[in-house]
Amino acid sequence: MNDENGKAGSAALTSSHLCTVEFEVGGGIIGMGVSPFGDHRMGYISGGRFFGPRINGIVLPGGGNWSRSGRLGEDASVGTFDARAVWQTDDGELIYLSYTGRNVIPDDVRAAFADPAAPHVDPSRYYLRIAPVFETASKTYGWLNGLLAVGVGERTDFGVRHVIHEIR
């Protein structure tokens, strides 16, 4: 129930670290070209790993990120994510992950992203956020089915790393 100012009652949001996931992107990014709907790109997930206080395992190959980008002002690009992956926990359970998100990358940072030999770019110089949703048939990890999460991402030399937080 909201009060007269539109604020939620006494409930407050809290968060805690769920896990960190490192997606390996094999074969680089495939540029699909600029259509009337934006600049489409696809990255193939070739593997990876995830680790956290309650959940650990590997990212199975075969997922991907279908992104779209455009311009945000004169000196930055803005993009969206449409990503899917399958995780396998250390005890053999499967978890389907999908996420949307946003990025804002200044042009000088974008140039460094495009160069595989470029040094690491400080994540404070760009914005990369995701909203993952989990689905599993596992009884052990069924709690993920009702979870809302957000993640903060960073580009790495192998792909991307997201630190994912559970929202309560």
TORVOLUM-832031 format. One record per atom (N, C-alpha, C, O): atom name; residue in one letter; x, y, z. Coordinates in nm, 2 decimals. Example, Ala and Ser with C-alpha at 12.3 -4.5 7.8 and 13.67 -1.06 7.14 Angstrom:
// TORVOLUM-832031
N:A:1.32:-0.57:0.78
CA:A:1.23:-0.45:0.78
C:A:1.32:-0.33:0.78
O:A:1.42:-0.33:0.85
N:S:1.28:-0.22:0.71
CA:S:1.37:-0.11:0.71
C:S:1.29:0.00:0.79
O:S:1.34:0.11:0.80
// end
This chain:
// TORVOLUM-832031
N:M:0.08:-0.12:0.00
CA:M:0.00:0.00:0.00
C:M:0.09:0.12:0.00
O:M:0.19:0.13:0.07
N:N:0.06:0.22:-0.08
CA:N:0.13:0.34:-0.09
C:N:0.07:0.45:0.00
O:N:-0.05:0.46:0.01
N:D:0.16:0.54:0.05
CA:D:0.11:0.66:0.12
C:D:0.07:0.77:0.02
O:D:0.07:0.75:-0.10
N:E:0.03:0.89:0.08
CA:E:-0.01:0.99:-0.01
C:E:0.10:1.05:-0.10
O:E:0.07:1.12:-0.20
N:N:0.22:1.02:-0.07
CA:N:0.34:1.06:-0.16
C:N:0.38:0.96:-0.26
O:N:0.48:0.97:-0.33
N:G:0.30:0.84:-0.26
CA:G:0.34:0.74:-0.36
C:G:0.44:0.64:-0.31
O:G:0.49:0.56:-0.38
N:K:0.49:0.66:-0.18
CA:K:0.59:0.57:-0.13
C:K:0.53:0.45:-0.07
O:K:0.42:0.45:-0.02
N:A:0.60:0.34:-0.09
CA:A:0.56:0.21:-0.03
C:A:0.56:0.22:0.12
O:A:0.63:0.30:0.18
N:G:0.47:0.14:0.18
CA:G:0.46:0.14:0.32
C:G:0.59:0.12:0.40
O:G:0.69:0.19:0.36
N:S:0.60:0.04:0.49
CA:S:0.72:0.03:0.57
C:S:0.82:-0.06:0.51
O:S:0.94:-0.08:0.57
N:A:0.79:-0.13:0.41
CA:A:0.88:-0.23:0.34
C:A:1.00:-0.15:0.28
O:A:0.97:-0.05:0.20
N:A:1.12:-0.20:0.30
CA:A:1.24:-0.14:0.24
C:A:1.31:-0.24:0.16
O:A:1.31:-0.36:0.20
N:L:1.37:-0.20:0.05
CA:L:1.45:-0.30:-0.03
C:L:1.58:-0.32:0.04
O:L:1.65:-0.23:0.09
N:T:1.62:-0.45:0.04
CA:T:1.76:-0.48:0.08
C:T:1.82:-0.57:-0.02
O:T:1.74:-0.63:-0.10
N:S:1.95:-0.58:-0.02
CA:S:2.01:-0.67:-0.12
C:S:2.13:-0.74:-0.05
O:S:2.18:-0.70:0.05
N:S:2.16:-0.86:-0.11
CA:S:2.28:-0.93:-0.07
C:S:2.35:-1.00:-0.19
O:S:2.28:-1.02:-0.29
N:H:2.47:-1.02:-0.19
CA:H:2.54:-1.08:-0.30
C:H:2.49:-1.22:-0.32
O:H:2.49:-1.31:-0.23
N:L:2.44:-1.25:-0.44
CA:L:2.39:-1.38:-0.48
C:L:2.51:-1.46:-0.54
O:L:2.54:-1.57:-0.49
N:C:2.57:-1.41:-0.64
CA:C:2.69:-1.47:-0.70
C:C:2.76:-1.38:-0.80
O:C:2.70:-1.27:-0.83
N:T:2.87:-1.42:-0.84
CA:T:2.94:-1.35:-0.95
C:T:2.95:-1.45:-1.06
O:T:2.98:-1.57:-1.04
N:V:2.92:-1.41:-1.19
CA:V:2.92:-1.49:-1.30
C:V:3.02:-1.44:-1.40
O:V:3.02:-1.31:-1.43
N:E:3.10:-1.52:-1.46
CA:E:3.20:-1.48:-1.56
C:E:3.16:-1.56:-1.69
O:E:3.18:-1.68:-1.70
N:F:3.11:-1.48:-1.79
CA:F:3.07:-1.54:-1.92
C:F:3.19:-1.53:-2.01
O:F:3.24:-1.42:-2.03
N:E:3.23:-1.64:-2.07
CA:E:3.33:-1.64:-2.17
C:E:3.26:-1.63:-2.31
O:E:3.16:-1.70:-2.34
N:V:3.30:-1.53:-2.39
CA:V:3.24:-1.50:-2.52
C:V:3.34:-1.56:-2.62
O:V:3.44:-1.50:-2.65
N:G:3.30:-1.67:-2.69
CA:G:3.38:-1.73:-2.79
C:G:3.35:-1.67:-2.93
O:G:3.24:-1.64:-2.96
N:G:3.46:-1.65:-3.00
CA:G:3.44:-1.61:-3.14
C:G:3.41:-1.46:-3.15
O:G:3.38:-1.41:-3.26
N:G:3.42:-1.38:-3.04
CA:G:3.40:-1.24:-3.05
C:G:3.26:-1.21:-3.07
O:G:3.17:-1.29:-3.05
N:I:3.23:-1.08:-3.10
CA:I:3.10:-1.03:-3.12
C:I:3.07:-1.03:-3.27
O:I:3.15:-0.98:-3.35
N:I:2.96:-1.08:-3.31
CA:I:2.92:-1.08:-3.45
C:I:2.83:-0.96:-3.47
O:I:2.72:-0.94:-3.42
N:G:2.88:-0.87:-3.56
CA:G:2.80:-0.75:-3.59
C:G:2.70:-0.79:-3.70
O:G:2.74:-0.83:-3.81
N:M:2.57:-0.77:-3.67
CA:M:2.47:-0.80:-3.77
C:M:2.42:-0.69:-3.85
O:M:2.34:-0.70:-3.94
N:G:2.48:-0.57:-3.82
CA:G:2.45:-0.45:-3.90
C:G:2.34:-0.36:-3.84
O:G:2.28:-0.39:-3.74
N:V:2.33:-0.24:-3.90
CA:V:2.24:-0.14:-3.86
C:V:2.12:-0.15:-3.94
O:V:2.12:-0.13:-4.06
N:S:2.01:-0.18:-3.88
CA:S:1.88:-0.18:-3.94
C:S:1.80:-0.05:-3.90
O:S:1.85:0.03:-3.82
N:P:1.68:-0.03:-3.95
CA:P:1.60:0.08:-3.90
C:P:1.57:0.07:-3.75
O:P:1.53:0.17:-3.69
N:F:1.60:-0.05:-3.68
CA:F:1.57:-0.07:-3.54
C:F:1.69:-0.06:-3.45
O:F:1.68:-0.07:-3.33
N:G:1.81:-0.03:-3.51
CA:G:1.93:-0.02:-3.44
C:G:2.04:-0.10:-3.49
O:G:2.03:-0.18:-3.58
N:D:2.16:-0.09:-3.42
CA:D:2.27:-0.17:-3.45
C:D:2.27:-0.30:-3.37
O:D:2.28:-0.30:-3.25
N:H:2.25:-0.41:-3.44
CA:H:2.23:-0.54:-3.38
C:H:2.36:-0.62:-3.38
O:H:2.44:-0.62:-3.47
N:R:2.39:-0.68:-3.26
CA:R:2.51:-0.76:-3.24
C:R:2.48:-0.88:-3.16
O:R:2.38:-0.89:-3.09
N:M:2.56:-0.99:-3.18
CA:M:2.54:-1.11:-3.11
C:M:2.67:-1.17:-3.06
O:M:2.77:-1.17:-3.13
N:G:2.67:-1.21:-2.93
CA:G:2.78:-1.27:-2.87
C:G:2.75:-1.41:-2.83
O:G:2.65:-1.43:-2.75
N:Y:2.83:-1.51:-2.87
CA:Y:2.80:-1.65:-2.83
C:Y:2.87:-1.68:-2.70
O:Y:2.99:-1.65:-2.68
N:I:2.80:-1.74:-2.60
CA:I:2.86:-1.78:-2.48
C:I:2.92:-1.91:-2.49
O:I:2.86:-2.01:-2.52
N:S:3.05:-1.92:-2.48
CA:S:3.13:-2.04:-2.49
C:S:3.15:-2.12:-2.36
O:S:3.20:-2.23:-2.36
N:G:3.12:-2.05:-2.25
CA:G:3.15:-2.12:-2.12
C:G:3.15:-2.01:-2.01
O:G:3.11:-1.90:-2.03
N:G:3.21:-2.06:-1.90
CA:G:3.22:-1.96:-1.79
C:G:3.20:-2.03:-1.66
O:G:3.19:-2.16:-1.65
N:R:3.19:-1.95:-1.55
CA:R:3.16:-2.01:-1.42
C:R:3.09:-1.91:-1.33
O:R:3.09:-1.79:-1.36
N:F:3.03:-1.95:-1.23
CA:F:2.96:-1.87:-1.13
C:F:2.99:-1.92:-0.99
O:F:3.01:-2.04:-0.97
N:F:2.99:-1.83:-0.90
CA:F:3.03:-1.86:-0.76
C:F:2.97:-1.76:-0.67
O:F:2.97:-1.64:-0.69
N:G:2.92:-1.82:-0.56
CA:G:2.86:-1.73:-0.45
C:G:2.84:-1.81:-0.33
O:G:2.88:-1.93:-0.32
N:P:2.78:-1.75:-0.22
CA:P:2.77:-1.81:-0.09
C:P:2.68:-1.94:-0.10
O:P:2.70:-2.03:-0.02
N:R:2.58:-1.94:-0.19
CA:R:2.48:-2.05:-0.19
C:R:2.48:-2.13:-0.32
O:R:2.41:-2.23:-0.33
N:I:2.55:-2.08:-0.42
CA:I:2.54:-2.14:-0.55
C:I:2.67:-2.13:-0.63
O:I:2.73:-2.02:-0.64
N:N:2.72:-2.24:-0.69
CA:N:2.84:-2.24:-0.76
C:N:2.83:-2.34:-0.88
O:N:2.76:-2.44:-0.87
N:G:2.91:-2.31:-0.98
CA:G:2.91:-2.41:-1.09
C:G:2.97:-2.35:-1.22
O:G:3.04:-2.25:-1.21
N:I:2.93:-2.41:-1.33
CA:I:2.98:-2.36:-1.46
C:I:2.87:-2.31:-1.55
O:I:2.75:-2.35:-1.53
N:V:2.91:-2.23:-1.65
CA:V:2.81:-2.18:-1.75
C:V:2.83:-2.27:-1.87
O:V:2.95:-2.29:-1.92
N:L:2.73:-2.34:-1.91
CA:L:2.74:-2.43:-2.03
C:L:2.75:-2.35:-2.16
O:L:2.69:-2.24:-2.17
N:P:2.82:-2.40:-2.25
CA:P:2.83:-2.33:-2.38
C:P:2.69:-2.34:-2.45
O:P:2.61:-2.43:-2.43
N:G:2.67:-2.24:-2.54
CA:G:2.55:-2.24:-2.62
C:G:2.45:-2.13:-2.60
O:G:2.36:-2.11:-2.68
N:G:2.47:-2.05:-2.50
CA:G:2.38:-1.93:-2.48
C:G:2.44:-1.82:-2.56
O:G:2.53:-1.83:-2.63
N:G:2.38:-1.70:-2.54
CA:G:2.42:-1.58:-2.61
C:G:2.35:-1.46:-2.57
O:G:2.26:-1.46:-2.49
N:N:2.40:-1.35:-2.62
CA:N:2.35:-1.22:-2.59
C:N:2.32:-1.15:-2.73
O:N:2.41:-1.13:-2.81
N:W:2.19:-1.12:-2.75
CA:W:2.15:-1.04:-2.87
C:W:2.13:-0.90:-2.83
O:W:2.03:-0.87:-2.76
N:S:2.22:-0.81:-2.86
CA:S:2.21:-0.68:-2.81
C:S:2.18:-0.58:-2.93
O:S:2.19:-0.61:-3.05
N:R:2.14:-0.47:-2.89
CA:R:2.10:-0.36:-2.98
C:R:2.16:-0.23:-2.92
O:R:2.15:-0.21:-2.80
N:S:2.21:-0.14:-3.01
CA:S:2.26:-0.02:-2.96
C:S:2.23:0.10:-3.04
O:S:2.19:0.08:-3.16
N:G:2.24:0.21:-2.99
CA:G:2.21:0.34:-3.05
C:G:2.30:0.45:-2.99
O:G:2.39:0.42:-2.92
N:R:2.26:0.57:-3.01
CA:R:2.33:0.68:-2.95
C:R:2.26:0.75:-2.84
O:R:2.14:0.75:-2.83
N:L:2.33:0.79:-2.74
CA:L:2.28:0.87:-2.62
C:L:2.36:1.00:-2.62
O:L:2.47:1.00:-2.56
N:G:2.31:1.10:-2.68
CA:G:2.38:1.22:-2.69
C:G:2.49:1.22:-2.79
O:G:2.49:1.13:-2.88
N:E:2.58:1.31:-2.79
CA:E:2.69:1.32:-2.89
C:E:2.81:1.24:-2.86
O:E:2.89:1.22:-2.95
N:D:2.83:1.19:-2.74
CA:D:2.95:1.13:-2.70
C:D:2.94:0.99:-2.64
O:D:3.04:0.94:-2.57
N:A:2.83:0.93:-2.65
CA:A:2.81:0.79:-2.58
C:A:2.71:0.71:-2.66
O:A:2.62:0.76:-2.73
N:S:2.73:0.58:-2.65
CA:S:2.63:0.49:-2.70
C:S:2.55:0.43:-2.59
O:S:2.59:0.43:-2.47
N:V:2.43:0.38:-2.62
CA:V:2.34:0.32:-2.53
C:V:2.30:0.19:-2.59
O:V:2.28:0.18:-2.71
N:G:2.29:0.09:-2.50
CA:G:2.25:-0.04:-2.56
C:G:2.16:-0.12:-2.47
O:G:2.14:-0.09:-2.35
N:T:2.10:-0.23:-2.52
CA:T:2.01:-0.32:-2.45
C:T:2.07:-0.46:-2.46
O:T:2.14:-0.49:-2.55
N:F:2.03:-0.54:-2.37
CA:F:2.07:-0.68:-2.37
C:F:1.94:-0.77:-2.39
O:F:1.83:-0.74:-2.34
N:D:1.96:-0.89:-2.45
CA:D:1.86:-0.99:-2.45
C:D:1.94:-1.12:-2.45
O:D:1.98:-1.18:-2.55
N:A:1.97:-1.17:-2.33
CA:A:2.07:-1.28:-2.31
C:A:2.01:-1.40:-2.25
O:A:1.91:-1.39:-2.17
N:R:2.06:-1.51:-2.28
CA:R:2.02:-1.64:-2.22
C:R:2.14:-1.73:-2.20
O:R:2.23:-1.73:-2.28
N:A:2.13:-1.81:-2.09
CA:A:2.24:-1.91:-2.07
C:A:2.18:-2.02:-1.98
O:A:2.08:-2.01:-1.92
N:V:2.26:-2.13:-1.98
CA:V:2.22:-2.24:-1.89
C:V:2.34:-2.26:-1.80
O:V:2.46:-2.28:-1.84
N:W:2.31:-2.27:-1.67
CA:W:2.41:-2.29:-1.57
C:W:2.40:-2.43:-1.52
O:W:2.29:-2.49:-1.51
N:Q:2.51:-2.50:-1.48
CA:Q:2.51:-2.63:-1.42
C:Q:2.58:-2.61:-1.29
O:Q:2.70:-2.58:-1.28
N:T:2.51:-2.64:-1.18
CA:T:2.57:-2.63:-1.05
C:T:2.67:-2.74:-1.02
O:T:2.67:-2.84:-1.09
N:D:2.75:-2.72:-0.92
CA:D:2.85:-2.82:-0.89
C:D:2.79:-2.95:-0.85
O:D:2.86:-3.05:-0.87
N:D:2.67:-2.95:-0.81
CA:D:2.60:-3.08:-0.78
C:D:2.51:-3.13:-0.89
O:D:2.42:-3.21:-0.87
N:G:2.53:-3.07:-1.01
CA:G:2.47:-3.13:-1.13
C:G:2.33:-3.07:-1.17
O:G:2.27:-3.12:-1.27
N:E:2.28:-2.98:-1.10
CA:E:2.15:-2.92:-1.13
C:E:2.16:-2.82:-1.24
O:E:2.26:-2.75:-1.25
N:L:2.05:-2.80:-1.32
CA:L:2.05:-2.71:-1.43
C:L:1.96:-2.59:-1.39
O:L:1.85:-2.60:-1.34
N:I:2.01:-2.47:-1.43
CA:I:1.94:-2.34:-1.41
C:I:1.94:-2.26:-1.54
O:I:2.05:-2.24:-1.60
N:Y:1.82:-2.22:-1.58
CA:Y:1.81:-2.14:-1.70
C:Y:1.81:-1.99:-1.65
O:Y:1.74:-1.96:-1.56
N:L:1.89:-1.91:-1.72
CA:L:1.90:-1.77:-1.68
C:L:1.87:-1.69:-1.81
O:L:1.93:-1.72:-1.92
N:S:1.79:-1.59:-1.79
CA:S:1.77:-1.49:-1.90
C:S:1.78:-1.35:-1.84
O:S:1.75:-1.33:-1.72
N:Y:1.83:-1.26:-1.92
CA:Y:1.84:-1.12:-1.86
C:Y:1.83:-1.02:-1.97
O:Y:1.87:-1.04:-2.09
N:T:1.77:-0.90:-1.93
CA:T:1.78:-0.78:-2.01
C:T:1.87:-0.68:-1.93
O:T:1.92:-0.72:-1.82
N:G:1.89:-0.57:-1.99
CA:G:1.97:-0.47:-1.92
C:G:2.00:-0.35:-2.01
O:G:1.95:-0.34:-2.12
N:R:2.09:-0.27:-1.96
CA:R:2.13:-0.15:-2.03
C:R:2.28:-0.13:-2.01
O:R:2.34:-0.16:-1.91
N:N:2.33:-0.06:-2.11
CA:N:2.47:-0.01:-2.10
C:N:2.48:0.13:-2.16
O:N:2.41:0.16:-2.25
N:V:2.56:0.21:-2.10
CA:V:2.60:0.34:-2.15
C:V:2.75:0.35:-2.16
O:V:2.82:0.33:-2.05
N:I:2.80:0.37:-2.28
CA:I:2.95:0.36:-2.30
C:I:3.00:0.48:-2.37
O:I:2.96:0.50:-2.49
N:P:3.08:0.57:-2.31
CA:P:3.13:0.68:-2.38
C:P:3.22:0.64:-2.50
O:P:3.27:0.53:-2.50
N:D:3.22:0.72:-2.60
CA:D:3.29:0.68:-2.72
C:D:3.44:0.65:-2.70
O:D:3.48:0.55:-2.77
N:D:3.51:0.72:-2.61
CA:D:3.65:0.68:-2.59
C:D:3.66:0.54:-2.53
O:D:3.76:0.47:-2.55
N:V:3.57:0.50:-2.45
CA:V:3.57:0.37:-2.38
C:V:3.53:0.27:-2.49
O:V:3.59:0.16:-2.49
N:R:3.44:0.30:-2.57
CA:R:3.39:0.20:-2.68
C:R:3.51:0.17:-2.77
O:R:3.52:0.05:-2.81
N:A:3.60:0.26:-2.80
CA:A:3.72:0.23:-2.88
C:A:3.80:0.13:-2.81
O:A:3.86:0.04:-2.88
N:A:3.82:0.14:-2.68
CA:A:3.90:0.04:-2.61
C:A:3.83:-0.09:-2.61
O:A:3.90:-0.20:-2.61
N:F:3.70:-0.10:-2.60
CA:F:3.63:-0.22:-2.60
C:F:3.65:-0.30:-2.73
O:F:3.65:-0.42:-2.73
N:A:3.66:-0.22:-2.84
CA:A:3.67:-0.28:-2.97
C:A:3.81:-0.34:-3.00
O:A:3.83:-0.42:-3.09
N:D:3.91:-0.30:-2.92
CA:D:4.05:-0.35:-2.94
C:D:4.08:-0.46:-2.84
O:D:4.09:-0.44:-2.72
N:P:4.09:-0.59:-2.88
CA:P:4.11:-0.70:-2.79
C:P:4.24:-0.69:-2.71
O:P:4.26:-0.75:-2.61
N:A:4.34:-0.61:-2.77
CA:A:4.47:-0.60:-2.70
C:A:4.47:-0.48:-2.61
O:A:4.57:-0.45:-2.54
N:A:4.36:-0.40:-2.60
CA:A:4.35:-0.28:-2.51
C:A:4.36:-0.33:-2.37
O:A:4.31:-0.43:-2.33
N:P:4.42:-0.24:-2.29
CA:P:4.42:-0.27:-2.14
C:P:4.28:-0.26:-2.08
O:P:4.19:-0.21:-2.14
N:H:4.27:-0.32:-1.96
CA:H:4.15:-0.32:-1.88
C:H:4.09:-0.17:-1.87
O:H:4.17:-0.08:-1.85
N:V:3.96:-0.16:-1.89
CA:V:3.90:-0.03:-1.88
C:V:3.83:-0.03:-1.74
O:V:3.75:-0.12:-1.71
N:D:3.86:0.08:-1.66
CA:D:3.80:0.09:-1.53
C:D:3.64:0.09:-1.54
O:D:3.59:0.18:-1.62
N:P:3.57:0.00:-1.48
CA:P:3.43:-0.01:-1.49
C:P:3.35:0.12:-1.44
O:P:3.24:0.14:-1.48
N:S:3.42:0.21:-1.37
CA:S:3.35:0.33:-1.33
C:S:3.34:0.43:-1.45
O:S:3.27:0.53:-1.44
N:R:3.40:0.39:-1.56
CA:R:3.40:0.48:-1.68
C:R:3.28:0.44:-1.77
O:R:3.26:0.51:-1.87
N:Y:3.21:0.34:-1.74
CA:Y:3.09:0.30:-1.82
C:Y:2.98:0.24:-1.73
O:Y:3.01:0.21:-1.61
N:Y:2.86:0.23:-1.78
CA:Y:2.75:0.18:-1.71
C:Y:2.70:0.05:-1.77
O:Y:2.67:0.05:-1.89
N:L:2.70:-0.06:-1.70
CA:L:2.65:-0.19:-1.75
C:L:2.57:-0.26:-1.64
O:L:2.63:-0.30:-1.54
N:R:2.44:-0.27:-1.65
CA:R:2.35:-0.32:-1.55
C:R:2.26:-0.43:-1.62
O:R:2.21:-0.41:-1.73
N:I:2.23:-0.53:-1.54
CA:I:2.14:-0.64:-1.59
C:I:2.03:-0.67:-1.49
O:I:2.04:-0.64:-1.37
N:A:1.92:-0.73:-1.54
CA:A:1.81:-0.77:-1.45
C:A:1.78:-0.92:-1.48
O:A:1.70:-0.95:-1.56
N:P:1.86:-1.01:-1.42
CA:P:1.85:-1.16:-1.45
C:P:1.72:-1.22:-1.38
O:P:1.68:-1.18:-1.28
N:V:1.67:-1.32:-1.45
CA:V:1.56:-1.40:-1.41
C:V:1.60:-1.55:-1.42
O:V:1.66:-1.59:-1.52
N:F:1.57:-1.62:-1.32
CA:F:1.62:-1.76:-1.31
C:F:1.50:-1.86:-1.32
O:F:1.39:-1.82:-1.28
N:E:1.52:-1.97:-1.38
CA:E:1.42:-2.08:-1.38
C:E:1.49:-2.21:-1.37
O:E:1.59:-2.24:-1.43
N:T:1.43:-2.29:-1.28
CA:T:1.49:-2.43:-1.26
C:T:1.38:-2.53:-1.21
O:T:1.29:-2.49:-1.15
N:A:1.40:-2.65:-1.25
CA:A:1.32:-2.76:-1.19
C:A:1.37:-2.82:-1.07
O:A:1.31:-2.91:-1.00
N:S:1.49:-2.78:-1.03
CA:S:1.56:-2.83:-0.91
C:S:1.49:-2.80:-0.78
O:S:1.45:-2.68:-0.76
N:K:1.48:-2.90:-0.70
CA:K:1.42:-2.87:-0.57
C:K:1.52:-2.80:-0.48
O:K:1.49:-2.71:-0.40
N:T:1.65:-2.83:-0.50
CA:T:1.75:-2.76:-0.42
C:T:1.76:-2.61:-0.45
O:T:1.78:-2.54:-0.35
N:Y:1.75:-2.58:-0.57
CA:Y:1.76:-2.44:-0.61
C:Y:1.63:-2.37:-0.65
O:Y:1.63:-2.27:-0.72
N:G:1.52:-2.43:-0.61
CA:G:1.39:-2.38:-0.65
C:G:1.37:-2.24:-0.60
O:G:1.28:-2.17:-0.65
N:W:1.43:-2.20:-0.49
CA:W:1.42:-2.06:-0.44
C:W:1.46:-1.96:-0.54
O:W:1.41:-1.84:-0.53
N:L:1.54:-1.99:-0.64
CA:L:1.57:-1.90:-0.75
C:L:1.45:-1.86:-0.83
O:L:1.45:-1.75:-0.89
N:N:1.35:-1.95:-0.84
CA:N:1.23:-1.92:-0.93
C:N:1.15:-1.80:-0.88
O:N:1.09:-1.74:-0.96
N:G:1.16:-1.76:-0.76
CA:G:1.09:-1.65:-0.70
C:G:1.17:-1.53:-0.67
O:G:1.13:-1.43:-0.61
N:L:1.29:-1.53:-0.73
CA:L:1.39:-1.43:-0.69
C:L:1.40:-1.31:-0.79
O:L:1.39:-1.33:-0.91
N:L:1.41:-1.19:-0.74
CA:L:1.44:-1.07:-0.82
C:L:1.58:-1.04:-0.80
O:L:1.63:-1.03:-0.69
N:A:1.66:-1.01:-0.91
CA:A:1.80:-0.99:-0.90
C:A:1.84:-0.88:-0.99
O:A:1.77:-0.85:-1.09
N:V:1.95:-0.81:-0.96
CA:V:2.01:-0.71:-1.04
C:V:2.16:-0.74:-1.04
O:V:2.22:-0.79:-0.95
N:G:2.23:-0.70:-1.15
CA:G:2.37:-0.72:-1.16
C:G:2.44:-0.60:-1.22
O:G:2.39:-0.52:-1.30
N:V:2.57:-0.59:-1.18
CA:V:2.66:-0.48:-1.22
C:V:2.77:-0.55:-1.30
O:V:2.83:-0.64:-1.25
N:G:2.79:-0.51:-1.43
CA:G:2.88:-0.58:-1.51
C:G:3.00:-0.50:-1.54
O:G:3.01:-0.38:-1.53
N:E:3.10:-0.58:-1.59
CA:E:3.23:-0.52:-1.64
C:E:3.28:-0.61:-1.75
O:E:3.28:-0.73:-1.74
N:R:3.34:-0.54:-1.85
CA:R:3.41:-0.61:-1.96
C:R:3.54:-0.67:-1.91
O:R:3.61:-0.60:-1.83
N:T:3.57:-0.79:-1.95
CA:T:3.69:-0.85:-1.92
C:T:3.76:-0.90:-2.05
O:T:3.71:-0.89:-2.16
N:D:3.88:-0.95:-2.03
CA:D:3.96:-1.00:-2.15
C:D:3.89:-1.13:-2.20
O:D:3.92:-1.17:-2.32
N:F:3.81:-1.20:-2.13
CA:F:3.75:-1.32:-2.17
C:F:3.60:-1.30:-2.21
O:F:3.54:-1.39:-2.27
N:G:3.54:-1.19:-2.18
CA:G:3.40:-1.17:-2.20
C:G:3.34:-1.06:-2.11
O:G:3.37:-0.94:-2.13
N:V:3.26:-1.11:-2.02
CA:V:3.20:-1.01:-1.92
C:V:3.18:-1.08:-1.79
O:V:3.16:-1.20:-1.78
N:R:3.19:-1.00:-1.68
CA:R:3.17:-1.05:-1.54
C:R:3.06:-0.96:-1.49
O:R:3.05:-0.84:-1.50
N:H:2.96:-1.03:-1.42
CA:H:2.85:-0.97:-1.36
C:H:2.85:-1.01:-1.21
O:H:2.86:-1.12:-1.18
N:V:2.84:-0.91:-1.12
CA:V:2.82:-0.93:-0.98
C:V:2.67:-0.92:-0.96
O:V:2.61:-0.81:-0.98
N:I:2.60:-1.03:-0.92
CA:I:2.46:-1.03:-0.91
C:I:2.41:-1.03:-0.77
O:I:2.47:-1.10:-0.68
N:H:2.32:-0.94:-0.74
CA:H:2.26:-0.92:-0.61
C:H:2.12:-0.96:-0.60
O:H:2.04:-0.93:-0.69
N:E:2.08:-1.03:-0.50
CA:E:1.95:-1.07:-0.47
C:E:1.88:-0.95:-0.40
O:E:1.93:-0.90:-0.31
N:I:1.76:-0.92:-0.46
CA:I:1.68:-0.81:-0.40
C:I:1.57:-0.87:-0.31
O:I:1.50:-0.96:-0.36
N:R:1.56:-0.82:-0.19
CA:R:1.45:-0.87:-0.10
C:R:1.36:-0.75:-0.06
O:R:1.27:-0.77:0.02
// end
